[in-house]
Amino acid sequence: MIRYKKLGYVELTVTDLDRAVAFYRDAVGLEPAGRGPEGEYRFRCSEDPYAVALHCADQPGFKRGGWMLEDDSQFAFLHRQLRDNGVPYEEFPITECQARGMARGTRMVEPNTGATLEFYRLPATVKPEPFVPTLAKIQRLGHVVWTTPRYKEALAFFRDVLNFAESDSIGEGVTFLRAFPNPYHHGIGIARGDRNKLHHLNFMVTEIDDVGRGLARFKAKDVPIVFGPGRHPASTSVFLYFLDPDGLTLEYSFGMEEFPETDPRAPRRLEPLPLNVDSWGSVRDPRMNAIGEIAAYRMSDAR
């Protein structure tokens, strides 16, 4: 059984690095954390070395995401699950680990969404460094959601192969899963869609006032608000969705149900009604999750 610590990082593609860097720093409130080995700009929003990285590309979207494993022994469980299910994977070479500041890592491509997923551990010498908020008291990188026409297959893969635990579903349209035994209601979401796409990336904030101040700040900066503020009944989170300069959908959220590791409540299926998406009754802007390509990756030495 694979055990996770958390969603550690998400790397995005943007079409104008300078514009995106300014936005994620001066509108979202992330802390610059230098450049990565591929020239990407890194940002912090938690105690980790980085949580978001921006790569320049022709199309904006999702490049890869990394889940921190609970300990080094989890690699054996992960590799066994992938081999037993015929899923190719590759382990990071030492040079990549050194360049990216990791102790060990494994990469695979999720066969339904096409998303590149990485599983890693940081070196023991890396000590947590508190994130110092500026514009918003961001608590952590919260979750990432993809859409796919292979909704049921993707859900089964994350649940049965990667050991993500279902929390709730809304009809047959979206399912929320947590990276077991991480307690937060969801670290990923799988939504039904007509193609594989990034749906949105979430940042969890510390105070509900961060949502309100964010709303005012985004309006002052002409940042499009595409949903909310509102409250998701499934997770109980207060939310606000907005667009980055490329049109990628981002979210601030405050508050989220937490699950115990043992004897958690059973997952629920909520009816696909508007008030089960937002109990406050706000209406989505059609620009929400309209943009977000999933970058293709071809593994060079897959097992």
Sequence and secondary structure as in RCSB ss.txt:
>XXXX:A:sequence
MIRYKKLGYVELTVTDLDRAVAFYRDAVGLEPAGRGPEGEYRFRCSEDPYAVALHCADQPGFKRGGWMLEDDSQF
AFLHRQLRDNGVPYEEFPITECQARGMARGTRMVEPNTGATLEFYRLPATVKPEPFVPTLAKIQRLGHVVWTTPR
YKEALAFFRDVLNFAESDSIGEGVTFLRAFPNPYHHGIGIARGDRNKLHHLNFMVTEIDDVGRGLARFKAKDVPI
VFGPGRHPASTSVFLYFLDPDGLTLEYSFGMEEFPETDPRAPRRLEPLPLNVDSWGSVRDPRMNAIGEIAAYRMS
DAR
>XXXX:A:secstr
   EEEEEEEEEEES HHHHHHHIIIII  EEEEE TTS EEEESSSSS SEEEEE SS EEEEEEEEESSTTHH
HHHHHHHHHTT   EE  HHHHHHHT SEEEEEE TTT  EEEEEE  TT        SSS EEEEEEEEEEES 
HHHHHHIIIIIS EEEEEEETTTEEEEEETT  BS SEEEEE SS EEEEEEEEESSHHHHHHHHHHHHHTT  E
EEEEEE TTT  EEEEEE TT  EEEEEE   B  SSS    EEE S HHHH TT     TTTT   EE     S
S  
